[in-house]
Amino acid sequence: MIRSEVADLIRLGPFPSEDDDQEDLERIGELLLRISTPVTDEEAYALLSAFGSDDCYGMTGTLLHVIETAPNITSMTFPRNTGKLGIDRLIARQENWLDSIRERDEGDLSCDADTNRLRPANSLDSSVSLMG
C-alpha cells in the first residue's frame, strides 16, 4: 500500500528539468519533506516515476536518499536507459555496493554486523557506508 504523501508526490509527475518552468519546485520540496522513512519496496518502485532528466536543484538527490531507505533496495531491479538521472544514479550506487560486497566476500572487506558498514578486513576504524 502506498501512503498518501508518497502518492501526492507521484501525482505531480516527473520532476521538472532545471531548464523548465519552476513553479512546482516549492510544492515538490514540501512533498518530499512529508515522506517519512523508511519507504516500502512498493513505494520505492512507485517513486521512480518522479525522477526527471536532471538534478532538479538537488531534489533528485533527496528523492534518491528516500528511495534508498526501502528494506530490499540492494536486491531490487531497476529499469535501465530511462534518461532519468536519479535512476541512473541509483543503479550506479547499487552496482558499487554489490562490487564492495564481492570484494568483502573475497576477503578484502568485512561487514560490521552492529553498524551494517563495510570495512577493510584488517581494520576496525575505517569503514564505508553500504549505500553511500
Secondary structure, 3 states (H helix, E strand, C coil): CCCHHHHHHHHCCCCCCCCCCCCCHHHHHHHHHHCCCCCCHHHHHHHHHHCCCCCHHHHHHHHHHHHCCCCCHHHCCCCCCCCCHHHHHHHHHHHHHHHHHHHHHCCCEEEECCCCEEEECCCCCCCEECCC
